[in-house]
Amino acid sequence: MAAVTSADRLSGCWQSSVDGERVQRAVQWLQGAQSWAATVPLFALGASSGGRFVGTLPKLLPIQAAVCALLPSLPFTPAFG
């Protein structure tokens, strides 16, 4: 298991144009330097802007599955009282 943080440490938000290459390099490093087999399945999990970011990863990496948790942009109205 590995975890990567977004480059923007002030907001913590993910941007494909900045973070995509960083994540791709991190996975390649793990596959090389840490002897992860290229056949090890890759899974991704992201919430909020990370969910949007995870949805772009299959363009860069052979992701087997992704969980994209996105929050609504409209004002939240609780369903229960």
N, C-alpha and C positions, 0 to 999 in steps of 0.2 A: 504494500500500500504506500502511496505517496500523495502528498498534498502540496499544492502550489498556491501562493497568494497572488493577488492582482498587483500590477506594478504601481498603481495609484494607492499608496498607503494612507493618504489623507482621507479620501472618501471610501476606499475599499472596493470601488466599482471596477468592473471588468470591461475592457475594450478589446475587441477582436484585433484591431489594427496594431495594438501594442502587445497584448498578452498572448495572442495566438502563437507567434514565433517563440516566445519565452517558454510556453508549455511544450511546444514541439521540441525545442532544444533540451528541455528537462527530461522528457521521455526518451529521446535519443541518447542522452547521457546515461540514464538508468539502464538502457538496453546495452550500452557499450561498457562503460566503466564499472557498472555494478552487476554485469553479467545477467541482466534480465534477458531471457530468450525473446526473440522477436515474435515467437508464437504465444507468449503470455497474453491472454485477452485483456483489452483495455476497456475500462468502464469509467464513466464520468458522472459527476453529480454537481449541480450548480443551483443556487437559489438567487432570486432577484436578478440583478444584472449578470450574475454568474450562470443563471439558467439560460439566459439569452446567449451568453458566451459558449456554454457547453453545446448548444444547438449548432454552432459553427464549427466545432472541432472535427467532425467527420470529413471536412474539406482538407484538414491538415494531417490527421492521424487515423489509423484504422480502428476506430472506436467500435466495440461490439454492442454496447448499449449506453444510453445516456438518460439521466433523470434531470429534467428541466423544470424547476419549481419557479414559476413566475407569479408576481403579485399584480393585482389589478391596478390600473392607473387611475381609475375613478375613485372618488371618496368611498371609503369602506362603510357599508351599512350592515350591522350585525343581523344575522338571520333569526337569532333567538334573543328576544327581549333585552 
